Amino acid sequence: MAREIDTFEFHPNETARVVAAMEQLSAAHDGWINLLPGVDEDEDRSGGQPGALGGLFGPPQTPVAMCTWFPRKKGRPAGESTIGIMHPRSRHAIAQLADLGAPLPTGWRVRQDHARRGLIVLAPPSVTNRSVLEWSLAAGALLSMVPLTGMWEARVYQPV
């Protein structure tokens, strides 16, 4: 059975629809949400030509970050929600985010910070979905390497 996908645009100051979707998925302990920043249509999204070794080791990364949020899983002892960010900024994204003004909030944990596989962060159960969303949007915008429009697209993968 294929998942239903609800796609819509939103502004970071108007996140009620995204937070409502997060609450729905949290209650179901299933599904996920991809968050993609808006990029000017005239902007080159290709990331440029790969270097001499880039063609050998995989395609170049897009210059835009994509955030993925997963709800707390039923039965997971810690009850943490997961935020994954694929980004073009190479290694040490957490240190870069701290330098750029979006440090990892106190109590959150880094599961992975890898140049190719991206950043995976775990938010404790005491953190609201709205707070998780706000940090994710800030981190995604800061890790992108092209000018953004300010709008975002949410792709909500509904529970099965």
C-alpha positions as CSV (number, residue, x, y, z in Angstrom):
1,M,0.0,0.0,0.0
2,A,1.4,3.4,-1.1
3,R,1.5,6.2,1.4
4,E,-0.6,9.3,0.7
5,I,1.5,12.4,0.5
6,D,0.1,15.8,1.4
7,T,2.2,18.6,-0.2
8,F,1.9,22.3,0.6
9,E,3.9,25.5,0.9
10,F,4.2,27.5,4.1
11,H,6.2,30.4,5.6
12,P,8.3,29.9,8.8
13,N,6.0,32.4,10.5
14,E,2.9,30.4,9.7
15,T,3.6,26.8,10.7
16,A,0.3,25.8,12.2
17,R,-0.5,23.4,9.3
18,V,2.9,21.7,9.7
19,V,2.7,21.4,13.4
20,A,-0.8,19.9,13.1
21,A,0.6,17.3,10.7
22,M,3.4,16.6,13.2
23,E,0.8,16.1,15.9
24,Q,-1.2,13.7,13.7
25,L,1.9,11.7,12.9
26,S,3.1,11.7,16.5
27,A,-0.3,10.2,17.6
28,A,0.0,7.5,14.9
29,H,3.7,6.9,15.6
30,D,4.1,6.6,11.8
31,G,4.9,8.7,8.7
32,W,7.4,11.5,8.2
33,I,7.6,15.0,6.8
34,N,10.2,16.3,4.3
35,L,10.9,20.1,4.5
36,L,12.4,21.8,1.5
37,P,13.4,25.4,1.3
38,G,12.2,27.5,-1.6
39,V,14.8,28.5,-4.1
40,D,14.6,31.2,-6.7
41,E,13.7,29.6,-10.1
42,D,16.7,31.4,-11.7
43,E,19.1,29.9,-9.2
44,D,21.4,27.1,-10.4
45,R,20.4,24.0,-8.3
46,S,22.9,21.7,-9.9
47,G,25.7,22.4,-7.4
48,G,28.1,23.0,-10.3
49,Q,30.3,20.4,-12.0
50,P,31.7,17.6,-9.9
51,G,35.5,17.7,-9.2
52,A,37.8,15.1,-10.7
53,L,37.0,12.6,-8.0
54,G,33.4,13.6,-7.5
55,G,32.3,11.7,-10.6
56,L,33.9,8.6,-9.3
57,F,32.3,8.7,-5.8
58,G,28.8,9.7,-6.6
59,P,26.7,12.6,-7.9
60,P,27.3,16.1,-6.6
61,Q,25.0,17.2,-3.7
62,T,22.3,19.8,-4.3
63,P,23.2,23.2,-2.8
64,V,20.0,23.1,-0.8
65,A,19.4,21.3,2.5
66,M,16.4,19.0,2.9
67,C,15.1,18.3,6.4
68,T,13.2,15.2,7.4
69,W,11.3,14.8,10.6
70,F,10.2,11.4,12.0
71,P,7.8,11.2,15.0
72,R,8.7,9.4,18.2
73,K,8.4,5.7,17.6
74,K,6.1,3.6,19.8
75,G,8.1,1.4,22.2
76,R,11.3,3.4,21.8
77,P,12.6,3.8,25.4
78,A,13.8,7.4,25.0
79,G,10.8,8.6,23.1
80,E,12.9,10.9,20.9
81,S,11.8,12.4,17.6
82,T,14.4,12.3,14.8
83,I,15.5,15.1,12.5
84,G,17.6,14.3,9.5
85,I,19.2,17.0,7.3
86,M,20.9,16.3,4.0
87,H,23.0,19.3,3.2
88,P,25.9,20.5,1.0
89,R,28.1,21.8,3.8
90,S,30.4,18.8,4.1
91,R,31.7,17.8,7.5
92,H,30.9,19.0,11.0
93,A,27.5,20.5,10.4
94,I,26.8,20.8,14.1
95,A,29.9,23.0,14.6
96,Q,28.9,25.1,11.5
97,L,25.4,25.5,12.8
98,A,26.7,26.8,16.2
99,D,29.0,29.2,14.4
100,L,26.0,30.4,12.2
101,G,23.8,31.0,15.2
102,A,21.7,27.8,15.4
103,P,23.5,25.6,18.0
104,L,22.1,22.3,19.0
105,P,19.6,22.9,21.8
106,T,20.5,21.6,25.2
107,G,19.4,18.0,25.8
108,W,19.3,17.1,22.1
109,R,21.7,14.4,20.8
110,V,23.7,14.0,17.6
111,R,23.3,10.5,16.1
112,Q,25.3,11.2,13.0
113,D,27.2,14.2,11.4
114,H,28.6,12.9,8.1
115,A,29.7,14.7,5.0
116,R,27.7,12.4,2.6
117,R,25.0,10.8,4.8
118,G,24.0,14.1,6.5
119,L,23.1,15.1,10.0
120,I,20.8,13.1,12.2
121,V,19.7,14.7,15.5
122,L,17.4,13.3,18.3
123,A,15.1,15.7,20.2
124,P,14.0,14.6,23.7
125,P,10.3,13.9,24.3
126,S,10.0,17.1,26.4
127,V,10.5,19.3,23.3
128,T,7.4,20.4,21.5
129,N,6.9,19.7,17.8
130,R,6.8,23.5,17.2
131,S,10.3,23.9,18.7
132,V,11.7,20.9,16.7
133,L,10.2,22.5,13.5
134,E,11.6,25.9,14.3
135,W,15.2,24.6,14.8
136,S,14.9,22.4,11.7
137,L,13.9,25.3,9.5
138,A,16.7,27.5,10.9
139,A,19.3,24.7,10.5
140,G,18.0,23.9,7.0
141,A,18.2,27.5,5.8
142,L,21.7,28.0,7.3
143,L,23.1,24.8,5.8
144,S,21.8,25.7,2.3
145,M,24.3,27.4,0.0
146,V,22.1,29.4,-2.3
147,P,19.7,32.3,-1.7
148,L,16.3,31.1,-0.4
149,T,12.9,32.6,-1.1
150,G,11.8,32.4,2.5
151,M,9.0,29.9,1.7
152,W,9.2,26.2,2.4
153,E,7.5,23.1,1.0
154,A,6.2,20.4,3.3
155,R,5.7,16.8,2.1
156,V,3.7,14.9,4.7
157,Y,3.9,11.2,4.2
158,Q,0.7,10.0,5.9
159,P,0.5,6.9,8.2
160,V,-0.3,3.7,6.6
